[in-house]
Amino acid sequence: MQRNSSSGSSGGRRRDTERGLEASMLQLFDLHDQNSSKLREQTEKAKKEALRVAIRVSDLLVDRVDGGVQQCFAI
């Protein structure tokens, strides 16, 4: 009879362990999703900033070339 009692207790511990592992896995998945979302947001911000800077550089280059062309015709 003790054998059954002991194996029943062991089975309960196994189920508790499995629940704990399942909860841990779910927590890891949630953490991964949160980190992925943050990284995605940071990437989007960086892309927008890079585009803004590229447009600014392009505008400055056009202004410089336009100024050079005007000087060529002014002389």
PyMOL Python script that loads the backbone (N, CA, C, O; Angstrom):
from pymol import cmd

cmd.read_pdbstr("""\
ATOM      1  N   MET A   1       0.811  -1.188   0.000  1.00  0.00           N
ATOM      2  CA  MET A   1       0.000   0.000   0.000  1.00  0.00           C
ATOM      3  C   MET A   1       0.860   1.260   0.000  1.00  0.00           C
ATOM      4  O   MET A   1       0.517   2.251  -0.644  1.00  0.00           O
ATOM      5  N   GLN A   2       1.939   1.222   0.698  1.00  0.00           N
ATOM      6  CA  GLN A   2       2.828   2.374   0.670  1.00  0.00           C
ATOM      7  C   GLN A   2       3.366   2.623  -0.737  1.00  0.00           C
ATOM      8  O   GLN A   2       3.591   3.764  -1.141  1.00  0.00           O
ATOM      9  N   ARG A   3       3.564   1.536  -1.470  1.00  0.00           N
ATOM     10  CA  ARG A   3       4.087   1.680  -2.819  1.00  0.00           C
ATOM     11  C   ARG A   3       3.138   2.522  -3.673  1.00  0.00           C
ATOM     12  O   ARG A   3       3.582   3.421  -4.387  1.00  0.00           O
ATOM     13  N   ASN A   4       1.850   2.239  -3.606  1.00  0.00           N
ATOM     14  CA  ASN A   4       0.876   3.022  -4.366  1.00  0.00           C
ATOM     15  C   ASN A   4       0.845   4.465  -3.897  1.00  0.00           C
ATOM     16  O   ASN A   4       0.758   5.388  -4.706  1.00  0.00           O
ATOM     17  N   SER A   5       0.915   4.651  -2.608  1.00  0.00           N
ATOM     18  CA  SER A   5       0.889   5.988  -2.038  1.00  0.00           C
ATOM     19  C   SER A   5       2.098   6.770  -2.521  1.00  0.00           C
ATOM     20  O   SER A   5       1.994   7.937  -2.900  1.00  0.00           O
ATOM     21  N   SER A   6       3.235   6.112  -2.499  1.00  0.00           N
ATOM     22  CA  SER A   6       4.466   6.770  -2.911  1.00  0.00           C
ATOM     23  C   SER A   6       4.426   7.097  -4.398  1.00  0.00           C
ATOM     24  O   SER A   6       4.841   8.186  -4.795  1.00  0.00           O
ATOM     25  N   SER A   7       3.933   6.175  -5.232  1.00  0.00           N
ATOM     26  CA  SER A   7       3.895   6.460  -6.660  1.00  0.00           C
ATOM     27  C   SER A   7       2.860   7.530  -6.962  1.00  0.00           C
ATOM     28  O   SER A   7       3.046   8.308  -7.898  1.00  0.00           O
ATOM     29  N   GLY A   8       1.784   7.595  -6.207  1.00  0.00           N
ATOM     30  CA  GLY A   8       0.793   8.656  -6.385  1.00  0.00           C
ATOM     31  C   GLY A   8       1.389  10.000  -6.061  1.00  0.00           C
ATOM     32  O   GLY A   8       1.133  10.982  -6.758  1.00  0.00           O
ATOM     33  N   SER A   9       2.179  10.055  -5.013  1.00  0.00           N
ATOM     34  CA  SER A   9       2.833  11.302  -4.628  1.00  0.00           C
ATOM     35  C   SER A   9       3.837  11.716  -5.694  1.00  0.00           C
ATOM     36  O   SER A   9       3.965  12.896  -6.020  1.00  0.00           O
ATOM     37  N   SER A  10       4.541  10.738  -6.227  1.00  0.00           N
ATOM     38  CA  SER A  10       5.526  11.010  -7.271  1.00  0.00           C
ATOM     39  C   SER A  10       4.835  11.536  -8.525  1.00  0.00           C
ATOM     40  O   SER A  10       5.332  12.450  -9.184  1.00  0.00           O
ATOM     41  N   GLY A  11       3.677  10.943  -8.846  1.00  0.00           N
ATOM     42  CA  GLY A  11       2.919  11.409 -10.004  1.00  0.00           C
ATOM     43  C   GLY A  11       2.449  12.838  -9.817  1.00  0.00           C
ATOM     44  O   GLY A  11       2.447  13.618 -10.769  1.00  0.00           O
ATOM     45  N   GLY A  12       2.051  13.191  -8.605  1.00  0.00           N
ATOM     46  CA  GLY A  12       1.626  14.556  -8.314  1.00  0.00           C
ATOM     47  C   GLY A  12       2.761  15.539  -8.465  1.00  0.00           C
ATOM     48  O   GLY A  12       2.590  16.639  -8.989  1.00  0.00           O
ATOM     49  N   ARG A  13       3.932  15.121  -7.994  1.00  0.00           N
ATOM     50  CA  ARG A  13       5.106  15.995  -8.146  1.00  0.00           C
ATOM     51  C   ARG A  13       5.461  16.163  -9.610  1.00  0.00           C
ATOM     52  O   ARG A  13       5.865  17.244 -10.038  1.00  0.00           O
ATOM     53  N   ARG A  14       5.311  15.095 -10.376  1.00  0.00           N
ATOM     54  CA  ARG A  14       5.615  15.173 -11.803  1.00  0.00           C
ATOM     55  C   ARG A  14       4.669  16.161 -12.484  1.00  0.00           C
ATOM     56  O   ARG A  14       5.095  16.975 -13.303  1.00  0.00           O
ATOM     57  N   ARG A  15       3.370  16.080 -12.135  1.00  0.00           N
ATOM     58  CA  ARG A  15       2.409  17.014 -12.720  1.00  0.00           C
ATOM     59  C   ARG A  15       2.731  18.450 -12.314  1.00  0.00           C
ATOM     60  O   ARG A  15       2.636  19.369 -13.128  1.00  0.00           O
ATOM     61  N   ASP A  16       3.112  18.638 -11.053  1.00  0.00           N
ATOM     62  CA  ASP A  16       3.492  19.983 -10.596  1.00  0.00           C
ATOM     63  C   ASP A  16       4.700  20.490 -11.364  1.00  0.00           C
ATOM     64  O   ASP A  16       4.763  21.656 -11.754  1.00  0.00           O
ATOM     65  N   THR A  17       5.663  19.594 -11.576  1.00  0.00           N
ATOM     66  CA  THR A  17       6.862  19.965 -12.325  1.00  0.00           C
ATOM     67  C   THR A  17       6.499  20.315 -13.757  1.00  0.00           C
ATOM     68  O   THR A  17       6.997  21.295 -14.310  1.00  0.00           O
ATOM     69  N   GLU A  18       5.625  19.506 -14.357  1.00  0.00           N
ATOM     70  CA  GLU A  18       5.203  19.782 -15.736  1.00  0.00           C
ATOM     71  C   GLU A  18       4.473  21.116 -15.825  1.00  0.00           C
ATOM     72  O   GLU A  18       4.673  21.875 -16.773  1.00  0.00           O
ATOM     73  N   ARG A  19       3.631  21.400 -14.844  1.00  0.00           N
ATOM     74  CA  ARG A  19       2.929  22.699 -14.834  1.00  0.00           C
ATOM     75  C   ARG A  19       3.922  23.842 -14.678  1.00  0.00           C
ATOM     76  O   ARG A  19       3.799  24.886 -15.318  1.00  0.00           O
ATOM     77  N   GLY A  20       4.909  23.620 -13.813  1.00  0.00           N
ATOM     78  CA  GLY A  20       5.937  24.644 -13.617  1.00  0.00           C
ATOM     79  C   GLY A  20       6.741  24.875 -14.883  1.00  0.00           C
ATOM     80  O   GLY A  20       7.057  26.013 -15.231  1.00  0.00           O
ATOM     81  N   LEU A  21       7.070  23.783 -15.574  1.00  0.00           N
ATOM     82  CA  LEU A  21       7.808  23.918 -16.837  1.00  0.00           C
ATOM     83  C   LEU A  21       6.956  24.613 -17.889  1.00  0.00           C
ATOM     84  O   LEU A  21       7.443  25.461 -18.637  1.00  0.00           O
ATOM     85  N   GLU A  22       5.684  24.247 -17.939  1.00  0.00           N
ATOM     86  CA  GLU A  22       4.781  24.889 -18.898  1.00  0.00           C
ATOM     87  C   GLU A  22       4.669  26.383 -18.614  1.00  0.00           C
ATOM     88  O   GLU A  22       4.706  27.201 -19.533  1.00  0.00           O
ATOM     89  N   ALA A  23       4.533  26.733 -17.340  1.00  0.00           N
ATOM     90  CA  ALA A  23       4.443  28.142 -16.962  1.00  0.00           C
ATOM     91  C   ALA A  23       5.740  28.873 -17.317  1.00  0.00           C
ATOM     92  O   ALA A  23       5.709  30.012 -17.783  1.00  0.00           O
ATOM     93  N   SER A  24       6.866  28.218 -17.098  1.00  0.00           N
ATOM     94  CA  SER A  24       8.160  28.825 -17.433  1.00  0.00           C
ATOM     95  C   SER A  24       8.285  29.046 -18.934  1.00  0.00           C
ATOM     96  O   SER A  24       8.758  30.091 -19.381  1.00  0.00           O
ATOM     97  N   MET A  25       7.856  28.052 -19.707  1.00  0.00           N
ATOM     98  CA  MET A  25       7.921  28.186 -21.163  1.00  0.00           C
ATOM     99  C   MET A  25       7.021  29.329 -21.638  1.00  0.00           C
ATOM    100  O   MET A  25       7.413  30.121 -22.496  1.00  0.00           O
ATOM    101  N   LEU A  26       5.815  29.408 -21.075  1.00  0.00           N
ATOM    102  CA  LEU A  26       4.913  30.494 -21.456  1.00  0.00           C
ATOM    103  C   LEU A  26       5.513  31.850 -21.099  1.00  0.00           C
ATOM    104  O   LEU A  26       5.388  32.815 -21.853  1.00  0.00           O
ATOM    105  N   GLN A  27       6.156  31.910 -19.956  1.00  0.00           N
ATOM    106  CA  GLN A  27       6.800  33.156 -19.540  1.00  0.00           C
ATOM    107  C   GLN A  27       7.932  33.516 -20.504  1.00  0.00           C
ATOM    108  O   GLN A  27       8.097  34.682 -20.862  1.00  0.00           O
ATOM    109  N   LEU A  28       8.708  32.518 -20.923  1.00  0.00           N
ATOM    110  CA  LEU A  28       9.788  32.764 -21.884  1.00  0.00           C
ATOM    111  C   LEU A  28       9.236  33.241 -23.223  1.00  0.00           C
ATOM    112  O   LEU A  28       9.783  34.157 -23.835  1.00  0.00           O
ATOM    113  N   PHE A  29       8.138  32.609 -23.680  1.00  0.00           N
ATOM    114  CA  PHE A  29       7.523  33.039 -24.937  1.00  0.00           C
ATOM    115  C   PHE A  29       7.030  34.476 -24.834  1.00  0.00           C
ATOM    116  O   PHE A  29       7.226  35.266 -25.757  1.00  0.00           O
ATOM    117  N   ASP A  30       6.395  34.818 -23.723  1.00  0.00           N
ATOM    118  CA  ASP A  30       5.916  36.188 -23.522  1.00  0.00           C
ATOM    119  C   ASP A  30       7.078  37.176 -23.520  1.00  0.00           C
ATOM    120  O   ASP A  30       7.003  38.234 -24.144  1.00  0.00           O
ATOM    121  N   LEU A  31       8.143  36.829 -22.820  1.00  0.00           N
ATOM    122  CA  LEU A  31       9.319  37.700 -22.764  1.00  0.00           C
ATOM    123  C   LEU A  31       9.921  37.870 -24.157  1.00  0.00           C
ATOM    124  O   LEU A  31      10.316  38.970 -24.542  1.00  0.00           O
ATOM    125  N   HIS A  32       9.984  36.782 -24.898  1.00  0.00           N
ATOM    126  CA  HIS A  32      10.510  36.841 -26.265  1.00  0.00           C
ATOM    127  C   HIS A  32       9.646  37.762 -27.132  1.00  0.00           C
ATOM    128  O   HIS A  32      10.166  38.573 -27.899  1.00  0.00           O
ATOM    129  N   ASP A  33       8.323  37.629 -27.002  1.00  0.00           N
ATOM    130  CA  ASP A  33       7.417  38.483 -27.770  1.00  0.00           C
ATOM    131  C   ASP A  33       7.608  39.956 -27.414  1.00  0.00           C
ATOM    132  O   ASP A  33       7.612  40.813 -28.298  1.00  0.00           O
ATOM    133  N   GLN A  34       7.763  40.249 -26.133  1.00  0.00           N
ATOM    134  CA  GLN A  34       7.971  41.632 -25.693  1.00  0.00           C
ATOM    135  C   GLN A  34       9.270  42.183 -26.262  1.00  0.00           C
ATOM    136  O   GLN A  34       9.312  43.303 -26.771  1.00  0.00           O
ATOM    137  N   ASN A  35      10.336  41.381 -26.169  1.00  0.00           N
ATOM    138  CA  ASN A  35      11.634  41.826 -26.681  1.00  0.00           C
ATOM    139  C   ASN A  35      11.592  42.012 -28.192  1.00  0.00           C
ATOM    140  O   ASN A  35      12.189  42.948 -28.725  1.00  0.00           O
ATOM    141  N   SER A  36      10.884  41.118 -28.880  1.00  0.00           N
ATOM    142  CA  SER A  36      10.757  41.236 -30.338  1.00  0.00           C
ATOM    143  C   SER A  36      10.011  42.516 -30.707  1.00  0.00           C
ATOM    144  O   SER A  36      10.382  43.207 -31.655  1.00  0.00           O
ATOM    145  N   SER A  37       8.968  42.824 -29.961  1.00  0.00           N
ATOM    146  CA  SER A  37       8.202  44.046 -30.227  1.00  0.00           C
ATOM    147  C   SER A  37       9.068  45.288 -30.011  1.00  0.00           C
ATOM    148  O   SER A  37       9.044  46.215 -30.821  1.00  0.00           O
ATOM    149  N   LYS A  38       9.827  45.304 -28.925  1.00  0.00           N
ATOM    150  CA  LYS A  38      10.709  46.446 -28.653  1.00  0.00           C
ATOM    151  C   LYS A  38      11.742  46.601 -29.759  1.00  0.00           C
ATOM    152  O   LYS A  38      12.004  47.710 -30.225  1.00  0.00           O
ATOM    153  N   LEU A  39      12.329  45.480 -30.176  1.00  0.00           N
ATOM    154  CA  LEU A  39      13.339  45.529 -31.225  1.00  0.00           C
ATOM    155  C   LEU A  39      12.730  46.019 -32.536  1.00  0.00           C
ATOM    156  O   LEU A  39      13.351  46.800 -33.258  1.00  0.00           O
ATOM    157  N   ARG A  40      11.522  45.563 -32.842  1.00  0.00           N
ATOM    158  CA  ARG A  40      10.836  45.998 -34.050  1.00  0.00           C
ATOM    159  C   ARG A  40      10.584  47.509 -34.008  1.00  0.00           C
ATOM    160  O   ARG A  40      10.780  48.198 -35.009  1.00  0.00           O
ATOM    161  N   GLU A  41      10.155  48.019 -32.865  1.00  0.00           N
ATOM    162  CA  GLU A  41       9.914  49.461 -32.722  1.00  0.00           C
ATOM    163  C   GLU A  41      11.212  50.248 -32.886  1.00  0.00           C
ATOM    164  O   GLU A  41      11.236  51.274 -33.565  1.00  0.00           O
ATOM    165  N   GLN A  42      12.292  49.766 -32.262  1.00  0.00           N
ATOM    166  CA  GLN A  42      13.580  50.451 -32.371  1.00  0.00           C
ATOM    167  C   GLN A  42      14.067  50.442 -33.815  1.00  0.00           C
ATOM    168  O   GLN A  42      14.625  51.429 -34.294  1.00  0.00           O
ATOM    169  N   THR A  43      13.856  49.331 -34.504  1.00  0.00           N
ATOM    170  CA  THR A  43      14.277  49.227 -35.900  1.00  0.00           C
ATOM    171  C   THR A  43      13.498  50.211 -36.763  1.00  0.00           C
ATOM    172  O   THR A  43      14.075  50.879 -37.621  1.00  0.00           O
ATOM    173  N   GLU A  44      12.202  50.303 -36.541  1.00  0.00           N
ATOM    174  CA  GLU A  44      11.381  51.248 -37.300  1.00  0.00           C
ATOM    175  C   GLU A  44      11.816  52.691 -37.040  1.00  0.00           C
ATOM    176  O   GLU A  44      11.892  53.496 -37.968  1.00  0.00           O
ATOM    177  N   LYS A  45      12.099  53.013 -35.776  1.00  0.00           N
ATOM    178  CA  LYS A  45      12.563  54.368 -35.448  1.00  0.00           C
ATOM    179  C   LYS A  45      13.883  54.658 -36.152  1.00  0.00           C
ATOM    180  O   LYS A  45      14.079  55.746 -36.693  1.00  0.00           O
ATOM    181  N   ALA A  46      14.787  53.683 -36.141  1.00  0.00           N
ATOM    182  CA  ALA A  46      16.090  53.867 -36.784  1.00  0.00           C
ATOM    183  C   ALA A  46      15.929  54.049 -38.295  1.00  0.00           C
ATOM    184  O   ALA A  46      16.622  54.869 -38.897  1.00  0.00           O
ATOM    185  N   LYS A  47      15.023  53.292 -38.906  1.00  0.00           N
ATOM    186  CA  LYS A  47      14.777  53.442 -40.348  1.00  0.00           C
ATOM    187  C   LYS A  47      14.254  54.840 -40.664  1.00  0.00           C
ATOM    188  O   LYS A  47      14.709  55.477 -41.614  1.00  0.00           O
ATOM    189  N   LYS A  48      13.307  55.311 -39.872  1.00  0.00           N
ATOM    190  CA  LYS A  48      12.736  56.644 -40.096  1.00  0.00           C
ATOM    191  C   LYS A  48      13.802  57.718 -39.934  1.00  0.00           C
ATOM    192  O   LYS A  48      13.857  58.662 -40.722  1.00  0.00           O
ATOM    193  N   GLU A  49      14.647  57.581 -38.921  1.00  0.00           N
ATOM    194  CA  GLU A  49      15.722  58.550 -38.695  1.00  0.00           C
ATOM    195  C   GLU A  49      16.723  58.520 -39.844  1.00  0.00           C
ATOM    196  O   GLU A  49      17.173  59.570 -40.304  1.00  0.00           O
ATOM    197  N   ALA A  50      17.075  57.319 -40.311  1.00  0.00           N
ATOM    198  CA  ALA A  50      18.012  57.194 -41.428  1.00  0.00           C
ATOM    199  C   ALA A  50      17.432  57.838 -42.687  1.00  0.00           C
ATOM    200  O   ALA A  50      18.149  58.508 -43.431  1.00  0.00           O
ATOM    201  N   LEU A  51      16.158  57.638 -42.920  1.00  0.00           N
ATOM    202  CA  LEU A  51      15.515  58.246 -44.083  1.00  0.00           C
ATOM    203  C   LEU A  51      15.501  59.766 -43.963  1.00  0.00           C
ATOM    204  O   LEU A  51      15.748  60.472 -44.940  1.00  0.00           O
ATOM    205  N   ARG A  52      15.211  60.268 -42.763  1.00  0.00           N
ATOM    206  CA  ARG A  52      15.199  61.708 -42.530  1.00  0.00           C
ATOM    207  C   ARG A  52      16.581  62.298 -42.804  1.00  0.00           C
ATOM    208  O   ARG A  52      16.698  63.337 -43.454  1.00  0.00           O
ATOM    209  N   VAL A  53      17.611  61.642 -42.315  1.00  0.00           N
ATOM    210  CA  VAL A  53      18.982  62.133 -42.512  1.00  0.00           C
ATOM    211  C   VAL A  53      19.374  62.057 -43.990  1.00  0.00           C
ATOM    212  O   VAL A  53      20.015  62.971 -44.507  1.00  0.00           O
ATOM    213  N   ALA A  54      18.995  60.979 -44.667  1.00  0.00           N
ATOM    214  CA  ALA A  54      19.315  60.843 -46.089  1.00  0.00           C
ATOM    215  C   ALA A  54      18.652  61.944 -46.903  1.00  0.00           C
ATOM    216  O   ALA A  54      19.259  62.489 -47.825  1.00  0.00           O
ATOM    217  N   ILE A  55      17.423  62.270 -46.570  1.00  0.00           N
ATOM    218  CA  ILE A  55      16.720  63.357 -47.273  1.00  0.00           C
ATOM    219  C   ILE A  55      17.420  64.676 -47.023  1.00  0.00           C
ATOM    220  O   ILE A  55      17.566  65.486 -47.939  1.00  0.00           O
ATOM    221  N   ARG A  56      17.853  64.900 -45.797  1.00  0.00           N
ATOM    222  CA  ARG A  56      18.553  66.153 -45.464  1.00  0.00           C
ATOM    223  C   ARG A  56      19.867  66.257 -46.239  1.00  0.00           C
ATOM    224  O   ARG A  56      20.187  67.316 -46.779  1.00  0.00           O
ATOM    225  N   VAL A  57      20.620  65.171 -46.295  1.00  0.00           N
ATOM    226  CA  VAL A  57      21.891  65.164 -47.036  1.00  0.00           C
ATOM    227  C   VAL A  57      21.624  65.424 -48.512  1.00  0.00           C
ATOM    228  O   VAL A  57      22.333  66.195 -49.159  1.00  0.00           O
ATOM    229  N   SER A  58      20.603  64.778 -49.029  1.00  0.00           N
ATOM    230  CA  SER A  58      20.256  64.978 -50.438  1.00  0.00           C
ATOM    231  C   SER A  58      19.910  66.438 -50.715  1.00  0.00           C
ATOM    232  O   SER A  58      20.357  67.013 -51.707  1.00  0.00           O
ATOM    233  N   ASP A  59      19.117  67.028 -49.838  1.00  0.00           N
ATOM    234  CA  ASP A  59      18.763  68.442 -50.005  1.00  0.00           C
ATOM    235  C   ASP A  59      19.998  69.334 -49.968  1.00  0.00           C
ATOM    236  O   ASP A  59      20.121  70.263 -50.765  1.00  0.00           O
ATOM    237  N   LEU A  60      20.909  69.051 -49.044  1.00  0.00           N
ATOM    238  CA  LEU A  60      22.135  69.853 -48.957  1.00  0.00           C
ATOM    239  C   LEU A  60      22.987  69.707 -50.214  1.00  0.00           C
ATOM    240  O   LEU A  60      23.568  70.685 -50.684  1.00  0.00           O
ATOM    241  N   LEU A  61      23.065  68.501 -50.758  1.00  0.00           N
ATOM    242  CA  LEU A  61      23.828  68.286 -51.994  1.00  0.00           C
ATOM    243  C   LEU A  61      23.199  69.045 -53.167  1.00  0.00           C
ATOM    244  O   LEU A  61      23.906  69.666 -53.960  1.00  0.00           O
ATOM    245  N   VAL A  62      21.895  68.992 -53.268  1.00  0.00           N
ATOM    246  CA  VAL A  62      21.208  69.713 -54.344  1.00  0.00           C
ATOM    247  C   VAL A  62      21.451  71.213 -54.199  1.00  0.00           C
ATOM    248  O   VAL A  62      21.725  71.894 -55.187  1.00  0.00           O
ATOM    249  N   ASP A  63      21.355  71.727 -52.989  1.00  0.00           N
ATOM    250  CA  ASP A  63      21.609  73.153 -52.760  1.00  0.00           C
ATOM    251  C   ASP A  63      23.025  73.522 -53.166  1.00  0.00           C
ATOM    252  O   ASP A  63      23.244  74.570 -53.773  1.00  0.00           O
ATOM    253  N   ARG A  64      23.975  72.681 -52.841  1.00  0.00           N
ATOM    254  CA  ARG A  64      25.381  72.960 -53.163  1.00  0.00           C
ATOM    255  C   ARG A  64      25.609  72.951 -54.669  1.00  0.00           C
ATOM    256  O   ARG A  64      26.294  73.819 -55.209  1.00  0.00           O
ATOM    257  N   VAL A  65      25.031  71.964 -55.335  1.00  0.00           N
ATOM    258  CA  VAL A  65      25.183  71.878 -56.794  1.00  0.00           C
ATOM    259  C   VAL A  65      24.495  73.061 -57.456  1.00  0.00           C
ATOM    260  O   VAL A  65      25.042  73.669 -58.377  1.00  0.00           O
ATOM    261  N   ASP A  66      23.293  73.388 -56.987  1.00  0.00           N
ATOM    262  CA  ASP A  66      22.589  74.549 -57.544  1.00  0.00           C
ATOM    263  C   ASP A  66      23.416  75.823 -57.397  1.00  0.00           C
ATOM    264  O   ASP A  66      23.486  76.644 -58.312  1.00  0.00           O
ATOM    265  N   GLY A  67      24.038  75.971 -56.231  1.00  0.00           N
ATOM    266  CA  GLY A  67      24.882  77.154 -56.006  1.00  0.00           C
ATOM    267  C   GLY A  67      26.062  77.173 -56.965  1.00  0.00           C
ATOM    268  O   GLY A  67      26.432  78.228 -57.480  1.00  0.00           O
ATOM    269  N   GLY A  68      26.651  76.012 -57.204  1.00  0.00           N
ATOM    270  CA  GLY A  68      27.788  75.928 -58.137  1.00  0.00           C
ATOM    271  C   GLY A  68      27.367  76.255 -59.551  1.00  0.00           C
ATOM    272  O   GLY A  68      28.100  76.928 -60.275  1.00  0.00           O
ATOM    273  N   VAL A  69      26.211  75.797 -59.952  1.00  0.00           N
ATOM    274  CA  VAL A  69      25.694  76.073 -61.305  1.00  0.00           C
ATOM    275  C   VAL A  69      25.432  77.561 -61.464  1.00  0.00           C
ATOM    276  O   VAL A  69      25.759  78.138 -62.501  1.00  0.00           O
ATOM    277  N   GLN A  70      24.851  78.186 -60.460  1.00  0.00           N
ATOM    278  CA  GLN A  70      24.579  79.632 -60.517  1.00  0.00           C
ATOM    279  C   GLN A  70      25.869  80.413 -60.653  1.00  0.00           C
ATOM    280  O   GLN A  70      25.926  81.398 -61.389  1.00  0.00           O
ATOM    281  N   GLN A  71      26.916  79.978 -59.942  1.00  0.00           N
ATOM    282  CA  GLN A  71      28.199  80.695 -60.044  1.00  0.00           C
ATOM    283  C   GLN A  71      28.789  80.566 -61.442  1.00  0.00           C
ATOM    284  O   GLN A  71      29.404  81.503 -61.952  1.00  0.00           O
ATOM    285  N   CYS A  72      28.600  79.393 -62.065  1.00  0.00           N
ATOM    286  CA  CYS A  72      29.121  79.201 -63.408  1.00  0.00           C
ATOM    287  C   CYS A  72      28.497  80.176 -64.409  1.00  0.00           C
ATOM    288  O   CYS A  72      29.183  80.683 -65.297  1.00  0.00           O
ATOM    289  N   PHE A  73      27.223  80.430 -64.266  1.00  0.00           N
ATOM    290  CA  PHE A  73      26.510  81.317 -65.185  1.00  0.00           C
ATOM    291  C   PHE A  73      26.652  82.791 -64.813  1.00  0.00           C
ATOM    292  O   PHE A  73      26.464  83.669 -65.654  1.00  0.00           O
ATOM    293  N   ALA A  74      26.980  83.053 -63.570  1.00  0.00           N
ATOM    294  CA  ALA A  74      27.119  84.435 -63.125  1.00  0.00           C
ATOM    295  C   ALA A  74      28.410  85.050 -63.619  1.00  0.00           C
ATOM    296  O   ALA A  74      28.501  86.271 -63.743  1.00  0.00           O
ATOM    297  N   ILE A  75      29.384  84.254 -63.896  1.00  0.00           N
ATOM    298  CA  ILE A  75      30.688  84.784 -64.292  1.00  0.00           C
ATOM    299  C   ILE A  75      30.715  85.208 -65.713  1.00  0.00           C
ATOM    300  O   ILE A  75      31.745  85.677 -66.198  1.00  0.00           O
TER     301      ILE A  75
END
""", "prot")
cmd.dss("prot")
cmd.show_as("cartoon", "prot")
cmd.util.cbc("prot")
cmd.orient("prot")
